[in-house]
Amino acid sequence: MADKKVRIGFVGVGGMGQCAHLKNYATVPECEVVALAEVRQDLARKVAAKYGVPNVYATHEEMLKKEKLDGIVAAQPFTRHGTLIPELLGAGVPVFTEKPLAGTLEMGRKILKALKKSDTWYMVGYHKRSDPASMYARKEIERLKKTGELGKMRYVRILMPAGDWVASGFIDLIQGGEYSKDLQWDPPDKEMDKATYDSYISFVNYYIHQVNLMRYLLGESYKVTYADQSGVMLAGQSKSGVGCVIEMTPYRTTIDWQESALVAFEKGYVKLELPAPLASNRPGRVELLRDPGDGKTPETVVPQLPWIHAMRQQAMNFVKAIKGEIKPMCEAGEAMEDLEVARQYIKLWKGK
């Protein structure tokens, strides 16, 4: 596919479909959005006109029947994924959705089963992995683990206060119509009562990004070992024994976003600061401390990163993965681990 543009079809162009995804794919020269499926037809026509999408359909079934696509972007509520994604995988082309994989472990397993039967792959939209700062930090962390120049990795901490995640990102949103009452939704988890399930869904909806980012920075799997009963802290341990903590809104901000991560080695650290999810043309920030000792001068380095925001880089990365230039940033199998970590946490927190 090196010499041709990747043909993308969209399933859903609501708030995130438009402002997190479509407007970014529209800027990627290596692809073209050739069709969209949206049950709200008036909204669909307005969005298609704005972004120059030539073909509009009322259902994904109709779009898949009539279009030859290289990839599908389905920006849908994750509590519909178990119903929708197996159908999309049947098209035999790569699929991208927002996080998480599904709303329950059962639906996650259903999706993986369908994926195994298909001849394609499925990338889950953990956009923080595509921020230039996160990509730089991960590369440096892996290098430091190999060289050992700063000693062993000892600890990873992620801080995620609630804040203004939109950052005016919906300012150009086209609105219109309501969801059809006939849309199919996944059933709730059978193992949890309603109150516990509601807590689980809330946690998954808001903090699953940090659950996933933790594994990305560690470079390996981890398990939850402690849940503070206030609901503020999750502690865990990686496969190789590295301690890790996620702090969930110990304070909140109203017109700012202060998400950060600290990856500590024996003789230094990698710090990561990430912007609001829908902030445009703004990467995160990386700070590196190297203090090798033995009389050597410690140094702090802050690399200059390109002015590309995570959502746009994520679109570029999905297109590159379709073209075979890189591996998908997070495939479904790994995203399943996020649901398992979330369930571990809820059991420790709620006792159910």
C-alpha positions as CSV (number, residue, x, y, z in Angstrom):
1,M,0.0,0.0,0.0
2,A,3.0,2.3,-0.1
3,D,1.9,4.1,-3.3
4,K,-1.8,4.6,-2.6
5,K,-3.9,6.4,0.0
6,V,-5.5,4.4,2.7
7,R,-9.3,4.3,2.4
8,I,-11.0,4.9,5.8
9,G,-14.7,4.5,6.6
10,F,-16.2,6.0,9.8
11,V,-18.9,4.5,12.0
12,G,-20.3,7.3,14.0
13,V,-19.5,11.0,13.8
14,G,-20.8,12.4,17.1
15,G,-18.6,14.5,19.5
16,M,-15.5,12.2,19.7
17,G,-16.1,10.9,16.2
18,Q,-15.8,14.4,14.8
19,C,-13.5,16.3,17.1
20,A,-11.1,13.6,18.3
21,H,-10.9,11.6,15.1
22,L,-12.4,12.8,11.8
23,K,-10.9,16.2,11.8
24,N,-7.5,14.7,12.4
25,Y,-7.8,12.0,9.7
26,A,-8.8,14.8,7.4
27,T,-5.3,16.3,7.8
28,V,-3.3,13.0,7.1
29,P,-2.1,13.1,3.5
30,E,-1.6,9.3,3.4
31,C,-5.3,8.6,3.9
32,E,-8.7,9.6,2.7
33,V,-12.0,9.3,4.5
34,V,-14.3,7.9,1.7
35,A,-17.5,7.1,3.7
36,L,-19.3,7.5,7.0
37,A,-22.2,5.7,8.6
38,E,-24.3,7.6,11.0
39,V,-27.9,6.9,12.1
40,R,-28.5,10.6,12.5
41,Q,-28.7,11.4,8.8
42,D,-29.0,15.1,8.9
43,L,-26.0,15.3,11.1
44,A,-24.2,12.9,8.8
45,R,-24.8,15.0,5.7
46,K,-23.6,18.2,7.5
47,V,-20.4,16.5,8.8
48,A,-19.7,14.9,5.4
49,A,-20.0,18.3,3.7
50,K,-17.7,20.0,6.1
51,Y,-14.9,17.3,5.8
52,G,-15.4,16.4,2.2
53,V,-16.5,12.8,2.8
54,P,-18.2,11.7,-0.5
55,N,-20.4,8.9,0.7
56,V,-22.9,8.8,3.6
57,Y,-24.8,5.8,4.9
58,A,-27.5,5.3,7.6
59,T,-25.9,2.0,8.8
60,H,-22.5,0.4,9.0
61,E,-24.0,-2.7,7.3
62,E,-24.8,-0.6,4.2
63,M,-21.4,1.1,4.2
64,L,-19.5,-2.2,4.5
65,K,-21.6,-3.7,1.7
66,K,-21.0,-0.9,-0.8
67,E,-17.5,0.4,0.1
68,K,-14.0,-1.1,-0.4
69,L,-12.2,0.1,2.7
70,D,-8.7,-0.4,4.1
71,G,-9.6,0.6,7.6
72,I,-12.6,1.4,9.9
73,V,-12.8,4.0,12.6
74,A,-15.7,3.4,14.9
75,A,-16.2,6.1,17.5
76,Q,-19.0,4.5,19.6
77,P,-19.8,4.2,23.3
78,F,-17.7,1.4,24.7
79,T,-20.8,-0.3,26.1
80,R,-21.8,-1.0,22.5
81,H,-18.4,-2.6,21.5
82,G,-19.4,-6.2,22.3
83,T,-22.3,-5.9,19.9
84,L,-20.8,-3.8,17.2
85,I,-17.1,-4.7,16.9
86,P,-17.5,-8.4,16.0
87,E,-19.7,-7.2,13.0
88,L,-17.0,-4.7,11.9
89,L,-14.3,-7.3,12.2
90,G,-16.2,-9.4,9.7
91,A,-15.2,-6.9,7.0
92,G,-11.7,-8.3,7.3
93,V,-10.0,-4.9,7.5
94,P,-8.3,-3.2,10.5
95,V,-10.6,-1.6,13.0
96,F,-10.0,1.3,15.4
97,T,-12.2,2.3,18.3
98,E,-12.0,4.6,21.3
99,K,-10.9,3.1,24.6
100,P,-11.6,0.7,26.4
101,L,-11.9,-2.6,24.6
102,A,-15.4,-3.2,26.1
103,G,-17.6,-2.5,29.1
104,T,-17.2,-6.0,30.7
105,L,-14.8,-8.9,30.7
106,E,-17.4,-11.0,29.0
107,M,-17.8,-8.6,26.1
108,G,-14.0,-8.3,25.9
109,R,-13.7,-12.0,25.5
110,K,-16.5,-12.0,22.9
111,I,-14.5,-9.5,20.8
112,L,-11.3,-11.4,21.1
113,K,-13.0,-14.5,20.0
114,A,-14.4,-12.7,16.9
115,L,-11.0,-11.2,16.3
116,K,-9.4,-14.7,16.3
117,K,-11.8,-15.8,13.6
118,S,-11.1,-12.8,11.4
119,D,-8.2,-12.1,9.2
120,T,-7.3,-8.7,10.6
121,W,-6.3,-6.7,13.7
122,Y,-8.0,-4.2,16.0
123,M,-6.3,-1.1,17.5
124,V,-7.8,0.4,20.7
125,G,-7.6,4.2,21.0
126,Y,-5.2,4.9,23.9
127,H,-4.1,8.2,22.4
128,K,-1.7,8.9,25.2
129,R,0.6,6.3,23.7
130,S,0.7,8.4,20.5
131,D,1.6,11.7,22.2
132,P,5.1,12.6,20.9
133,A,6.2,13.0,24.6
134,S,5.0,9.5,25.5
135,M,6.6,8.0,22.4
136,Y,9.9,9.7,23.3
137,A,9.7,8.7,27.0
138,R,8.9,5.0,26.2
139,K,11.9,4.9,23.8
140,E,14.2,6.4,26.4
141,I,12.9,4.2,29.2
142,E,13.6,1.0,27.1
143,R,17.0,2.3,26.3
144,L,17.8,3.0,30.0
145,K,16.6,-0.5,30.9
146,K,19.0,-2.1,28.3
147,T,22.0,0.0,29.1
148,G,21.6,0.1,32.9
149,E,23.3,3.5,33.0
150,L,20.9,4.8,35.6
151,G,20.5,1.5,37.4
152,K,17.3,-0.5,37.8
153,M,13.8,0.9,37.3
154,R,12.4,1.2,40.8
155,Y,9.0,2.9,40.7
156,V,6.3,4.4,38.4
157,R,3.8,6.9,39.5
158,I,0.9,8.4,37.5
159,L,-1.0,11.4,38.7
160,M,-4.3,12.2,37.0
161,P,-6.4,15.0,38.6
162,A,-9.8,15.6,37.0
163,G,-9.7,18.8,34.9
164,D,-10.7,20.5,31.7
165,W,-10.0,17.5,29.3
166,V,-11.9,19.2,26.5
167,A,-9.7,22.3,26.2
168,S,-12.1,23.9,23.7
169,G,-11.8,20.8,21.6
170,F,-15.5,20.8,20.8
171,I,-15.7,24.4,19.7
172,D,-16.3,23.3,16.1
173,L,-18.6,20.4,16.8
174,I,-21.6,20.0,14.5
175,Q,-24.6,18.9,16.5
176,G,-27.9,17.4,15.5
177,G,-30.3,14.6,16.1
178,E,-30.6,12.0,18.8
179,Y,-29.5,8.4,19.0
180,S,-32.1,5.9,17.8
181,K,-33.8,4.0,20.5
182,D,-33.2,0.8,18.5
183,L,-29.4,0.9,19.1
184,Q,-28.2,-2.3,20.7
185,W,-26.2,-2.1,23.9
186,D,-24.1,-4.6,25.7
187,P,-25.5,-6.3,28.9
188,P,-24.1,-5.3,32.3
189,D,-21.6,-7.5,34.1
190,K,-23.4,-10.5,35.7
191,E,-21.0,-10.8,38.6
192,M,-21.6,-7.3,39.9
193,D,-24.6,-5.7,41.5
194,K,-25.7,-2.4,40.1
195,A,-23.8,-0.1,42.5
196,T,-20.6,-2.0,42.0
197,Y,-21.0,-2.1,38.2
198,D,-21.7,1.6,38.1
199,S,-18.4,2.2,40.0
200,Y,-16.6,-0.1,37.6
201,I,-18.0,1.7,34.5
202,S,-17.1,5.0,36.0
203,F,-13.6,3.9,36.7
204,V,-13.1,2.3,33.3
205,N,-14.6,5.4,31.5
206,Y,-12.3,7.9,33.3
207,Y,-9.1,6.1,34.4
208,I,-8.6,3.3,32.0
209,H,-6.2,5.6,30.1
210,Q,-3.9,5.6,33.1
211,V,-4.3,1.9,33.6
212,N,-3.0,1.4,30.0
213,L,-0.3,4.1,30.2
214,M,1.1,2.4,33.3
215,R,1.8,-0.8,31.3
216,Y,3.2,1.2,28.4
217,L,5.7,3.0,30.7
218,L,6.6,-0.2,32.6
219,G,7.0,-2.1,29.4
220,E,5.4,-5.2,31.0
221,S,2.2,-6.4,32.7
222,Y,1.3,-5.6,36.3
223,K,-1.4,-6.5,38.9
224,V,-3.2,-4.5,41.5
225,T,-2.2,-5.2,45.0
226,Y,-3.9,-2.4,47.0
227,A,-6.9,-0.1,46.6
228,D,-7.2,2.9,49.0
229,Q,-10.8,2.9,50.3
230,S,-11.1,6.6,49.5
231,G,-11.0,5.8,45.8
232,V,-7.9,8.0,45.3
233,M,-5.1,5.5,45.0
234,L,-4.4,2.3,43.2
235,A,-1.1,0.5,43.9
236,G,0.4,-2.4,42.1
237,Q,3.5,-4.4,41.2
238,S,4.8,-5.2,37.7
239,K,5.8,-8.7,36.5
240,S,9.5,-8.0,37.3
241,G,8.7,-6.5,40.8
242,V,8.6,-2.7,40.0
243,G,6.2,-0.8,42.3
244,C,3.6,1.3,40.7
245,V,0.9,3.8,41.8
246,I,-2.0,5.6,40.1
247,E,-3.4,8.6,41.9
248,M,-6.9,9.4,40.8
249,T,-8.1,13.0,41.3
250,P,-6.6,13.8,44.7
251,Y,-7.5,17.3,43.7
252,R,-9.2,18.8,40.6
253,T,-8.7,21.7,38.3
254,T,-11.3,23.7,36.4
255,I,-9.4,25.3,33.5
256,D,-6.3,23.2,33.4
257,W,-5.0,19.7,32.9
258,Q,-2.2,18.4,35.1
259,E,-1.6,14.8,34.2
260,S,1.9,13.5,34.8
261,A,4.0,10.4,35.2
262,L,7.3,9.7,37.0
263,V,9.4,6.7,36.0
264,A,12.2,6.4,38.6
265,F,15.5,4.7,38.2
266,E,18.2,4.3,40.9
267,K,20.2,7.2,39.4
268,G,17.6,9.4,37.7
269,Y,14.2,9.6,36.3
270,V,12.0,10.2,33.2
271,K,9.1,12.6,33.9
272,L,6.2,12.9,31.5
273,E,3.6,15.7,31.5
274,L,0.6,15.3,29.2
275,P,-1.8,18.0,27.8
276,A,-5.6,17.8,27.9
277,P,-6.9,15.0,25.6
278,L,-8.5,17.4,23.1
279,A,-5.8,20.1,23.1
280,S,-4.6,20.8,19.6
281,N,-1.1,21.2,18.2
282,R,0.5,20.7,21.6
283,P,2.6,17.7,22.6
284,G,3.4,16.6,26.1
285,R,6.7,17.4,27.9
286,V,9.5,15.1,28.9
287,E,12.2,15.8,31.5
288,L,15.2,13.5,32.0
289,L,17.4,13.5,35.1
290,R,20.7,11.7,34.9
291,D,22.8,11.6,38.1
292,P,25.3,8.8,37.6
293,G,27.5,9.8,40.6
294,D,31.2,9.2,40.8
295,G,31.9,12.9,40.6
296,K,30.1,13.3,37.3
297,T,27.9,16.4,37.0
298,P,24.2,15.6,37.1
299,E,22.2,16.9,34.2
300,T,18.5,17.6,33.4
301,V,17.4,17.4,29.8
302,V,14.1,18.6,28.3
303,P,13.9,17.6,24.6
304,Q,12.1,19.8,22.1
305,L,9.2,17.8,20.6
306,P,7.2,18.4,17.4
307,W,4.0,20.5,17.5
308,I,1.7,17.5,17.0
309,H,-1.1,16.6,19.4
310,A,-1.8,13.0,20.5
311,M,-5.1,12.6,18.6
312,R,-3.5,13.6,15.3
313,Q,-0.4,11.4,15.8
314,Q,-2.8,8.6,16.7
315,A,-4.5,8.9,13.4
316,M,-1.2,9.0,11.7
317,N,-0.1,5.9,13.6
318,F,-3.3,3.9,12.6
319,V,-2.7,4.8,9.0
320,K,1.0,3.7,9.3
321,A,-0.1,0.5,10.9
322,I,-2.5,-0.2,8.0
323,K,0.3,0.4,5.5
324,G,2.5,-2.0,7.5
325,E,5.1,0.6,8.5
326,I,4.6,0.2,12.3
327,K,2.8,-2.1,14.6
328,P,-0.5,-1.0,16.1
329,M,0.0,1.1,19.2
330,C,-2.3,-1.0,21.3
331,E,-4.0,-4.1,20.0
332,A,-7.1,-5.8,21.5
333,G,-5.2,-8.5,23.3
334,E,-3.3,-6.1,25.4
335,A,-6.4,-3.9,25.9
336,M,-8.1,-6.9,27.5
337,E,-5.5,-6.7,30.3
338,D,-6.8,-3.2,31.1
339,L,-10.3,-4.7,31.8
340,E,-8.7,-7.3,34.0
341,V,-6.7,-4.7,36.0
342,A,-9.9,-2.6,36.4
343,R,-11.7,-5.7,37.7
344,Q,-8.9,-6.4,40.2
345,Y,-9.1,-2.8,41.4
346,I,-12.9,-2.8,41.9
347,K,-12.7,-6.1,43.8
348,L,-10.1,-4.7,46.2
349,W,-11.9,-1.3,46.5
350,K,-15.5,-2.5,46.8
351,G,-14.9,-6.1,48.0
352,K,-17.2,-7.4,45.2
